[in-house]
Amino acid sequence: MIDRGPDSRTVIDLLMDLQKRGLAICLKGNHEASLLNALSDGSQSAIASWLAWGGRETLHSYGADVGDDPAQAIPRAHLNWLAGLALTTADDHRIYVHAGLAPGVPFERQTEAALLWIREPFLRAKAKAFDTHIVHAHTPHWAGKPDPAMPELLPHRTNLDTKAYASGVLTIGVFDPARPGGPITVLTAQGVPGPG
């Protein structure tokens, strides 16, 4: 939700409002966790690392600059909301998560690191490694998904990351809570690609 576009503040305002009205469930991703970790660490190196990874654009969206303290520039209500975001949500047939699940690990023993950062072990896992369909993002491109602007629709998982910030393609999966498996349809919105 943050770091990858020019207007993180407006995105957060919109999503906070939608969630407050019960119209959205927002999940924490690795970029949100990176901001929160940089602030809790407080060191110049942690903040510099976040800034280099898209934090600069996030600060600019709040009217701040690189030399400004992110903890002062970003409203406390936004930081509290980001800190309180769930790592997963589910329906009767799917788990929704930012990055994925560690194969062979029971759901209740999954780590925050896996849920926010995992790539290859999850992406290469066979369908039998999971009891339910996994809906995720986090990886727009890998050997099994050569086109970053296309979703990855498999029997055991759906990867909706189409690198919208660079490709201009935002992908939305529409799922039927009464039907197992992947999306019943996939919608795309085409925008103007930003810098890759």
C-alpha positions as MATLAB code, in Angstrom:
seq = 'MIDRGPDSRTVIDLLMDLQKRGLAICLKGNHEASLLNALSDGSQSAIASWLAWGGRETLHSYGADVGDDPAQAIPRAHLNWLAGLALTTADDHRIYVHAGLAPGVPFERQTEAALLWIREPFLRAKAKAFDTHIVHAHTPHWAGKPDPAMPELLPHRTNLDTKAYASGVLTIGVFDPARPGGPITVLTAQGVPGPG';
ca = [
       0.000    0.000    0.000;
       2.963    2.315    0.599;
       6.359    3.050   -0.953;
       5.617    1.976   -4.530;
       3.602    4.951   -5.742;
       3.595    8.729   -5.468;
       0.557    9.065   -3.182;
       0.783    6.632   -0.277;
      -0.997    9.063    2.025;
      -4.139    9.163   -0.126;
      -4.075    5.371   -0.472;
      -3.913    4.973    3.317;
      -6.687    7.539    3.862;
      -8.919    5.704    1.368;
      -8.232    2.233    2.764;
      -8.677    3.350    6.375;
     -12.078    4.767    5.445;
     -13.123    1.654    3.516;
     -12.044   -0.633    6.359;
     -13.790    1.534    8.959;
     -17.022    1.224    6.949;
     -16.604   -2.553    6.663;
     -16.011   -2.413    2.913;
     -12.443   -3.734    2.915;
     -10.085   -5.977    4.837;
      -6.541   -4.692    4.544;
      -3.526   -6.870    5.198;
      -0.032   -5.871    6.235;
       2.639   -6.321    3.590;
       6.407   -6.244    3.703;
       6.586   -2.520    2.864;
       4.307   -1.590    5.755;
       6.335   -3.843    8.055;
       9.573   -2.253    6.823;
       8.359    1.226    7.714;
       7.220    0.092   11.153;
      10.480   -1.779   11.758;
      12.541    1.248   10.717;
      10.614    3.426   13.155;
      10.860    0.952   16.027;
      14.579    0.422   15.359;
      15.101    4.168   15.097;
      18.645    3.891   13.757;
      19.774    5.986   10.821;
      20.705    2.833    8.905;
      17.241    1.281    9.343;
      15.523    4.483    8.233;
      17.969    4.910    5.324;
      17.234    1.364    4.200;
      13.475    2.015    4.223;
      13.950    5.341    2.397;
      15.980    3.659   -0.342;
      13.263    1.056   -0.814;
      10.435    3.490   -1.580;
      10.145    5.327    1.728;
      11.290    8.546    0.092;
       8.147    8.568   -2.074;
       5.991    7.780    0.940;
       7.496   10.684    2.898;
       6.926   13.026   -0.050;
       3.253   12.045   -0.129;
       3.024   13.325    3.460;
       4.665   16.622    2.512;
       7.959   15.641    4.131;
      11.471   15.128    2.852;
      14.303   12.690    3.445;
      15.778   14.658    6.351;
      12.447   14.754    8.198;
      11.592   12.303   10.952;
       9.074    9.790    9.533;
       7.546    9.320   12.986;
       6.682   13.026   13.005;
       5.765   13.336    9.319;
       3.330   10.418    9.170;
       0.205   10.928   11.302;
       0.020    8.734   14.405;
      -3.408    7.483   13.259;
      -1.832    6.144   10.064;
       1.037    4.471   11.927;
      -1.365    2.908   14.436;
      -3.547    1.615   11.612;
      -0.560    0.109    9.802;
       0.674   -1.513   13.015;
      -2.749   -3.026   13.666;
      -3.191   -4.625   10.247;
      -3.796   -8.357   10.147;
      -1.270  -10.643    8.473;
      -3.930  -12.938    6.999;
      -7.631  -13.324    6.519;
      -9.656  -16.271    5.253;
     -12.972  -17.502    3.996;
     -14.212  -21.099    4.017;
     -12.077  -22.009    1.004;
      -9.057  -19.691    0.934;
      -6.363  -17.967    2.943;
      -5.441  -14.436    1.870;
      -1.899  -13.332    2.689;
       0.683  -10.876    1.390;
       3.545  -13.188    0.380;
       2.581  -16.801    1.065;
       2.943  -19.667    3.512;
       5.893  -21.838    4.435;
       5.186  -25.296    2.968;
       4.835  -28.113    5.492;
       4.255  -25.742    8.413;
       0.824  -25.781   10.084;
      -1.026  -22.493    9.655;
      -0.926  -21.662   13.362;
       2.890  -21.983   13.309;
       3.518  -19.738   10.307;
       5.910  -16.877   11.099;
       5.377  -13.226   10.296;
       8.569  -13.387    8.202;
       7.103  -16.120    6.001;
       3.728  -14.402    5.637;
       5.373  -11.129    4.584;
       8.539  -12.184    2.740;
       8.537  -15.793    1.506;
       9.117  -16.423   -2.179;
      10.809  -19.504   -3.691;
       9.871  -22.236   -1.186;
       6.226  -21.180   -1.363;
       6.152  -20.504   -5.106;
       7.752  -23.859   -5.942;
       5.616  -25.889   -3.511;
       3.263  -28.461   -4.969;
      -0.494  -28.182   -4.486;
      -0.495  -30.977   -1.883;
       1.644  -28.809    0.420;
      -1.432  -26.752    1.384;
      -4.876  -27.654    2.696;
      -6.569  -24.699    1.055;
      -6.208  -22.244   -1.836;
      -3.785  -19.384   -1.116;
      -4.372  -15.891   -2.529;
      -1.266  -13.718   -2.419;
       0.836  -11.071   -4.108;
       4.444  -10.010   -3.301;
       6.073  -11.653   -6.351;
       5.248  -10.079   -9.714;
       7.992  -11.945  -11.539;
       9.767  -15.266  -11.079;
      10.654  -18.290  -13.230;
       7.074  -19.592  -13.048;
       5.560  -16.172  -13.809;
       7.589  -14.596  -16.601;
       5.183  -11.717  -17.329;
       4.940   -9.375  -14.321;
       1.789   -7.744  -15.760;
      -0.185  -11.018  -15.732;
      -1.648  -12.790  -12.682;
      -0.618  -16.354  -11.891;
      -3.684  -18.603  -11.651;
      -2.930  -22.099  -10.379;
      -5.182  -24.798   -8.866;
      -3.673  -24.302   -5.376;
      -2.819  -20.593   -5.367;
      -3.565  -17.256   -7.029;
      -0.856  -14.612   -7.380;
      -2.499  -11.247   -8.094;
       0.706   -9.181   -8.125;
       0.968   -7.548  -11.534;
       3.523   -4.901  -10.535;
       0.919   -2.151  -10.860;
       3.323    0.610   -9.837;
       5.528   -0.124  -12.875;
       3.257   -1.984  -15.334;
       0.190    0.193  -14.861;
      -1.904   -2.996  -14.560;
      -3.884   -3.401  -11.329;
      -5.381   -6.870  -11.003;
      -8.414   -7.748   -8.891;
      -9.499  -11.307   -8.230;
     -13.213  -11.871   -7.601;
     -13.814  -14.908   -5.387;
     -17.062  -16.686   -4.569;
     -17.035  -17.482   -0.834;
     -19.238  -20.526   -1.508;
     -16.942  -21.983   -4.171;
     -13.444  -23.376   -3.516;
     -10.394  -22.577   -5.599;
      -9.315  -19.589   -7.587;
     -11.199  -16.512   -8.707;
     -14.475  -16.714  -10.601;
     -13.194  -13.795  -12.662;
     -10.193  -11.500  -12.827;
     -10.599   -7.793  -13.449;
      -7.836   -5.462  -14.556;
      -7.552   -1.708  -14.473;
      -5.027   -0.142  -16.796;
      -3.276    3.000  -15.634;
      -0.123    4.824  -16.546;
       3.016    2.881  -15.622;
       5.395    4.615  -13.267;
       9.161    4.251  -13.251;
      10.101    0.560  -13.074;
];
